[in-house]
Every structure is written in C-alpha cells, then in structure tokens.
Amino acid sequence: MVIKSREELIAICGDSVVPAEKWSDRDSYSAQVNVEKVYQLLKAGCEFIATVDVYGDFIDVSFNNITHEQERASMCVCLDIDSLEDYKGEGEMFYAERCIDFDKKYIGGYIPTRKRLEEFDGRDWY
C-alpha cells in the first residue's frame, strides 16, 4: 500500500473516530488519542514518514524537524473524540494524555489503514 499524501492521512484520521459507546477494548480511548496526535501534527504541516505494517492494517507515522510554529499550530486543531469523562460504558480504560510531548525522542503514532476501516465498517477498529 502506498501513502499518497498528507491529505489522505488527514482524511483517514477523521474517519478513524469511533464514538465511546462503540469502543470494544480497554485501550480504545488511547488508540483514539493516538490518532488525534497524528492528525494534529499532519494539520500543522510537520514533515512525516508514513509506513504500512506487513498486514496492511496500520500506518506508522513519524514526524521530524518540528518547528516551534508547527508545535503551536498543532495545539489549535483536534478531532472530535469522546473523553473518558463522556464514556458511560462498563470496563477499564487506560489514561492517555491528550497533548503531545515534544521533548520525546520519537514523535509519532499509528492510524488504521483505509482497508482496516472498511473491514470494521464504523465499529471500533482497534
């Protein structure tokens, strides 16, 4: 699978949002936050490298050379994901930070491929 453009990745991020009532795994919220972080950095125009895993299910997106302007711009956009406070279901959810730690050595994350989203048809793809 070839990643064609930043716009394609941004569209996948938007389509990856799953309402809390459809989460099926204790880490589903963390997966949603992960997608949001990738979305923020893509929208801010950060340099990226995207690679698809061997199964064609996930895209690893890593970011390089992030400027202070891009860091600030990334904080101005977000996806409409549900928060833990909004979650009304049963079960344990792990806590995930909804901010990007720019001091980390690796900045990036994974998002589902279009193929995986189609296979899960609106259900929790995580």
KANOR-V449843 format. One line per field, one symbol per residue. ss: DSSP state (@ for helix, = for strand, . for the rest). psi: psi as a letter, one per 30 degrees, with the letter a starting at -180 (. if undefined). burial: I if it has 9 or more other C-alpha atoms within 8 Angstrom, else O. A space follows every 10 residues. Layout:
ss->???
psi->???
burial->???
This chain:
ss->.....@@@@@ @@@@@....@ @@.....@@@ @@@@@@@@@@ @@@...==== ==.....=== ====...@@@ @@@@...... ...@@@.... .......... .......=== ==.@@@@@@@ ......
psi->kkjeleeeee eeeeffkkke fgkglfgeee eeeeeeeeee eeefgkklkk kklffgelkk jkklhkleee eeefffklli lkleffkgal lkkkkkkhlk jfflekkaal llleeeeeef hfljf.
burial->OOOOOOOIII OIIIOIIIOI OOIOOIIIII IIIIIIIIII IIIIOIIIOI OIIOOIIIII IIIOOIOOOI IOIIIOOOOO IOOOOOIOOO OOIOOOOOOO OOOOOOIIII IIIOIIIOOI OOOIIO
